[in-house]
């Protein structure tokens, strides 16, 4: 009987660690994006951040501007990587916000 109590206490302690709110990346909902004047951002089904410019679409050589906008939209940090890409006037950041 005593052994069961010790095992149960250990199991509860481990379960408590696993149930920390926000501790599981898969349980997090969509990121809250900060609206920035002149830009539009959305997350696609895979969680990638898609950034477009309202006035004229981005060009391929405007990745730095798109990244600055994405940083502002993400509240300071986009998860930029070598996988970032340009497509049809939009810059796509596959890892979303950091």
Residue frames as a rotation matrix with the C-alpha (Angstrom) as fourth column:
UNK 1
0.569 0.822 0.000 0.00
0.822 -0.569 0.000 0.00
0.000 0.000 -1.000 0.00
UNK 2
0.448 -0.490 -0.748 2.82
0.157 -0.781 0.605 2.38
-0.880 -0.388 -0.273 0.86
UNK 3
-0.599 -0.717 0.356 4.56
0.437 0.079 0.896 1.64
-0.671 0.692 0.266 -2.44
UNK 4
-0.073 0.673 0.736 1.41
0.985 -0.066 0.159 2.58
0.156 0.737 -0.658 -4.38
UNK 5
0.795 0.374 -0.477 1.28
0.500 -0.849 0.168 5.92
-0.342 -0.372 -0.863 -2.58
UNK 6
-0.018 -0.898 -0.440 4.89
0.060 -0.440 0.896 6.73
-0.998 -0.011 0.062 -3.48
UNK 7
-0.677 -0.198 0.709 4.39
0.665 0.249 0.704 5.74
-0.316 0.948 -0.037 -7.12
UNK 8
0.313 0.888 0.338 1.17
0.944 -0.328 -0.012 7.76
0.100 0.323 -0.941 -7.33
UNK 9
0.650 -0.127 -0.749 2.86
0.246 -0.898 0.365 10.85
-0.719 -0.422 -0.553 -5.89
UNK 10
-0.458 -0.887 -0.060 5.68
0.139 -0.138 0.981 10.53
-0.878 0.441 0.186 -8.44
UNK 11
-0.472 0.365 0.803 3.22
0.881 0.236 0.410 10.08
-0.040 0.901 -0.433 -11.30
UNK 12
0.643 0.751 -0.152 1.26
0.753 -0.656 -0.054 13.14
-0.141 -0.080 -0.987 -10.21
UNK 13
0.263 -0.636 -0.726 4.42
0.075 -0.736 0.673 15.22
-0.962 -0.231 -0.146 -10.03
UNK 14
-0.757 -0.550 0.354 5.37
0.347 0.121 0.930 14.23
-0.554 0.827 0.099 -13.57
UNK 15
-0.089 0.816 0.571 1.84
0.992 0.021 0.125 14.84
0.090 0.577 -0.811 -14.85
UNK 16
0.656 0.320 -0.683 1.95
0.497 -0.865 0.072 18.32
-0.568 -0.386 -0.727 -13.34
UNK 17
-0.292 -0.847 -0.444 5.12
0.004 -0.465 0.885 19.15
-0.956 0.257 0.139 -15.25
UNK 18
-0.791 -0.003 0.612 3.62
0.581 0.310 0.752 17.99
-0.192 0.951 -0.244 -18.52
UNK 19
0.118 0.965 0.235 0.46
0.984 -0.146 0.105 20.03
0.136 0.219 -0.966 -18.02
UNK 20
-0.429 -0.326 -0.842 2.11
0.489 -0.868 0.087 23.45
-0.760 -0.375 0.532 -17.72
UNK 21
0.667 0.745 -0.011 -0.07
0.403 -0.374 -0.835 25.91
-0.626 0.553 -0.550 -19.70
UNK 22
0.866 -0.274 -0.419 1.62
-0.489 -0.641 -0.592 26.87
-0.106 0.717 -0.689 -22.95
UNK 23
0.070 -0.909 0.412 4.40
-0.586 0.297 0.754 24.35
-0.807 -0.294 -0.512 -22.41
UNK 24
-0.160 -0.051 0.986 3.39
0.550 0.824 0.132 22.25
-0.819 0.564 -0.104 -25.39
UNK 25
-0.801 -0.233 -0.551 3.99
-0.253 -0.703 0.665 23.96
-0.543 0.672 0.504 -28.74
UNK 26
-0.877 0.475 0.069 1.34
0.314 0.459 0.831 21.85
0.363 0.751 -0.552 -30.45
UNK 27
-0.169 0.869 -0.466 -1.33
0.980 0.096 -0.175 23.07
-0.107 -0.486 -0.867 -28.02
UNK 28
-0.580 -0.087 -0.810 -0.78
0.198 -0.980 -0.037 26.73
-0.790 -0.182 0.585 -28.80
UNK 29
0.504 0.814 0.290 -3.36
0.598 -0.086 -0.797 28.46
-0.623 0.575 -0.530 -30.97
UNK 30
0.395 -0.331 0.857 -2.65
0.792 -0.349 -0.500 30.86
0.465 0.877 0.124 -33.80
UNK 31
-0.579 -0.686 -0.440 -0.28
0.805 -0.567 -0.177 33.71
-0.128 -0.457 0.880 -33.05
UNK 32
0.619 0.687 -0.381 -1.80
0.611 -0.726 -0.316 37.14
-0.493 -0.038 -0.869 -32.46
UNK 33
-0.231 -0.684 0.692 -0.46
0.960 -0.274 0.049 39.37
0.156 0.676 0.720 -35.23
UNK 34
-0.157 0.078 -0.984 0.03
0.442 -0.886 -0.141 43.11
-0.883 -0.458 0.105 -34.67
UNK 35
0.670 0.425 0.609 -1.57
0.730 -0.227 -0.645 45.20
-0.136 0.876 -0.462 -37.45
UNK 36
-0.355 -0.807 -0.473 0.97
0.473 -0.591 0.654 47.44
-0.807 0.008 0.591 -39.22
UNK 37
0.558 0.580 -0.594 -0.16
-0.157 -0.629 -0.762 50.27
-0.815 0.518 -0.259 -41.51
UNK 38
0.211 -0.425 -0.880 0.73
-0.954 -0.286 -0.091 49.53
-0.214 0.859 -0.466 -45.13
UNK 39
-0.767 -0.507 -0.392 1.14
-0.567 0.822 0.047 45.76
0.299 0.258 -0.919 -44.71
UNK 40
0.483 0.868 0.116 -1.12
-0.855 0.439 0.277 42.75
0.189 -0.233 0.954 -44.44
UNK 41
-0.706 -0.704 -0.082 -0.15
-0.655 0.692 -0.302 39.52
0.270 -0.159 -0.950 -42.74
UNK 42
0.547 0.826 0.137 -1.84
-0.828 0.510 0.233 36.18
0.122 -0.241 0.963 -42.22
UNK 43
-0.489 -0.629 0.604 -0.93
-0.654 0.723 0.223 32.69
-0.577 -0.286 -0.765 -41.19
UNK 44
-0.176 0.403 -0.898 -1.56
-0.813 0.455 0.363 29.88
0.555 0.794 0.247 -43.65
UNK 45
0.778 0.611 -0.146 -2.77
-0.453 0.707 0.543 26.40
0.435 -0.356 0.827 -42.70
UNK 46
0.434 -0.705 -0.560 0.81
0.551 0.700 -0.454 25.24
0.712 -0.112 0.693 -42.04
UNK 47
0.668 -0.132 -0.732 1.51
0.658 -0.354 0.664 28.14
-0.347 -0.926 -0.150 -39.65
UNK 48
-0.393 -0.822 0.413 3.68
0.919 -0.365 0.149 30.12
0.028 0.438 0.899 -42.08
UNK 49
0.093 0.331 -0.939 3.51
0.335 -0.899 -0.284 33.91
-0.938 -0.288 -0.194 -41.87
UNK 50
-0.119 -0.031 0.992 2.56
0.991 -0.070 0.116 35.46
0.066 0.997 0.039 -45.24
UNK 51
-0.067 -0.018 -0.998 3.35
0.404 -0.915 -0.011 39.19
-0.912 -0.403 0.069 -45.52
UNK 52
0.006 0.109 0.994 2.14
0.979 -0.203 0.016 41.45
0.203 0.973 -0.108 -48.33
UNK 53
-0.842 -0.246 -0.481 2.43
0.324 -0.942 -0.087 45.19
-0.431 -0.229 0.873 -48.90
UNK 54
0.083 0.993 -0.083 -0.82
0.549 -0.115 -0.828 47.10
-0.831 0.024 -0.555 -49.44
UNK 55
0.245 0.018 -0.969 0.37
-0.479 -0.867 -0.137 49.76
-0.843 0.498 -0.204 -51.91
UNK 56
0.367 -0.206 -0.907 2.38
-0.863 0.288 -0.415 47.76
0.347 0.935 -0.073 -54.43
UNK 57
0.993 0.013 -0.117 3.24
0.024 0.952 0.305 44.08
0.115 -0.306 0.945 -54.14
UNK 58
0.406 -0.905 0.124 6.69
-0.358 -0.033 0.933 43.18
-0.841 -0.423 -0.337 -52.87
UNK 59
0.625 -0.379 -0.683 9.35
-0.653 0.227 -0.723 42.42
0.429 0.897 -0.106 -55.45
UNK 60
0.752 -0.364 -0.549 11.83
0.386 0.919 -0.080 39.57
0.534 -0.152 0.832 -55.12
UNK 61
-0.240 -0.966 0.094 14.61
0.535 -0.212 -0.818 41.94
0.810 -0.146 0.567 -54.04
UNK 62
-0.139 0.262 0.955 12.59
-0.563 -0.814 0.142 43.43
0.815 -0.518 0.261 -51.15
UNK 63
0.231 0.170 -0.958 13.05
0.447 0.856 0.260 40.62
0.864 -0.488 0.122 -48.66
UNK 64
-0.757 -0.570 -0.319 14.75
0.552 -0.296 -0.780 42.93
0.350 -0.767 0.538 -46.14
UNK 65
-0.721 0.574 0.389 11.74
-0.601 -0.797 0.063 45.25
0.346 -0.188 0.919 -46.06
UNK 66
0.228 0.826 -0.515 9.40
-0.365 0.563 0.742 42.26
0.903 0.019 0.429 -45.77
UNK 67
-0.121 -0.353 -0.928 11.44
0.688 0.644 -0.334 40.92
0.715 -0.679 0.165 -42.85
UNK 68
-0.972 -0.190 0.135 11.33
0.056 -0.752 -0.657 44.32
0.227 -0.631 0.742 -41.07
UNK 69
-0.283 0.947 0.150 7.55
-0.795 -0.319 0.516 44.35
0.537 0.027 0.843 -41.52
UNK 70
0.282 0.362 -0.888 7.29
0.060 0.918 0.393 40.74
0.957 -0.164 0.237 -40.31
UNK 71
-0.644 -0.570 -0.510 9.34
0.574 0.081 -0.815 41.58
0.506 -0.817 0.275 -37.21
UNK 72
-0.878 0.366 0.307 6.95
-0.459 -0.827 -0.326 44.43
0.135 -0.427 0.894 -36.40
UNK 73
0.026 0.940 -0.339 3.89
-0.693 0.261 0.672 42.26
0.720 0.218 0.659 -37.09
UNK 74
0.203 -0.029 -0.979 5.23
0.362 0.931 0.048 39.51
0.910 -0.364 0.200 -34.83
UNK 75
0.978 0.181 0.100 5.89
-0.013 -0.431 0.902 41.93
0.207 -0.884 -0.419 -31.99
UNK 76
0.555 -0.828 0.088 9.63
-0.740 -0.442 0.508 41.97
-0.381 -0.346 -0.857 -32.51
UNK 77
-0.488 -0.836 0.252 10.75
-0.645 0.540 0.541 38.60
-0.588 0.101 -0.802 -33.82
UNK 78
0.677 0.538 -0.502 9.85
-0.735 0.517 -0.438 36.65
0.024 0.666 0.746 -36.93
UNK 79
0.345 -0.548 0.761 11.37
-0.111 0.782 0.613 33.15
-0.932 -0.296 0.209 -37.07
UNK 80
0.655 -0.161 -0.738 13.34
-0.748 -0.275 -0.604 33.87
-0.106 0.948 -0.301 -40.22
UNK 81
0.237 -0.585 0.776 15.31
-0.011 0.797 0.604 31.08
-0.971 -0.152 0.182 -41.87
UNK 82
-0.777 -0.587 -0.228 16.90
-0.290 0.012 0.957 29.96
-0.559 0.810 -0.179 -45.10
UNK 83
-0.634 0.613 0.472 13.45
0.738 0.662 0.131 28.60
-0.233 0.431 -0.872 -46.03
UNK 84
-0.006 0.611 -0.792 11.89
0.067 -0.790 -0.610 32.09
-0.998 -0.057 -0.036 -46.32
UNK 85
-0.630 -0.191 0.752 10.64
0.711 0.248 0.658 32.60
-0.312 0.950 -0.021 -49.85
UNK 86
-0.625 0.394 -0.674 9.01
-0.477 -0.876 -0.070 35.01
-0.618 0.278 0.735 -52.27
UNK 87
-0.727 0.429 0.537 5.85
0.659 0.655 0.370 34.14
-0.193 0.623 -0.758 -54.17
UNK 88
-0.167 0.747 0.643 3.51
0.821 -0.256 0.511 36.33
0.546 0.613 -0.571 -56.22
UNK 89
-0.012 0.107 0.994 4.13
-0.073 -0.992 0.106 39.62
0.997 -0.071 0.019 -54.41
UNK 90
0.846 0.316 0.429 4.29
-0.447 -0.019 0.894 38.12
0.291 -0.949 0.125 -50.92
UNK 91
-0.384 -0.921 -0.069 7.10
-0.628 0.315 -0.712 37.04
0.677 -0.230 -0.699 -48.65
UNK 92
0.720 0.621 -0.309 6.49
-0.283 0.669 0.687 33.80
0.633 -0.408 0.658 -46.79
UNK 93
-0.373 -0.764 0.526 8.17
-0.843 0.043 -0.536 32.98
0.387 -0.643 -0.660 -43.48
UNK 94
-0.032 0.433 -0.901 7.48
-0.191 0.882 0.431 29.23
0.981 0.186 0.055 -42.98
UNK 95
-0.554 -0.257 -0.792 8.38
0.635 0.484 -0.602 29.21
0.538 -0.836 -0.105 -39.27
UNK 96
0.489 0.865 0.111 5.99
0.614 -0.432 0.660 32.06
0.619 -0.255 -0.743 -38.42
UNK 97
0.526 -0.243 0.815 6.64
-0.538 -0.837 0.098 34.28
0.659 -0.490 -0.571 -35.43
UNK 98
-0.415 -0.774 -0.478 9.38
0.031 0.513 -0.858 33.38
0.909 -0.371 -0.188 -32.95
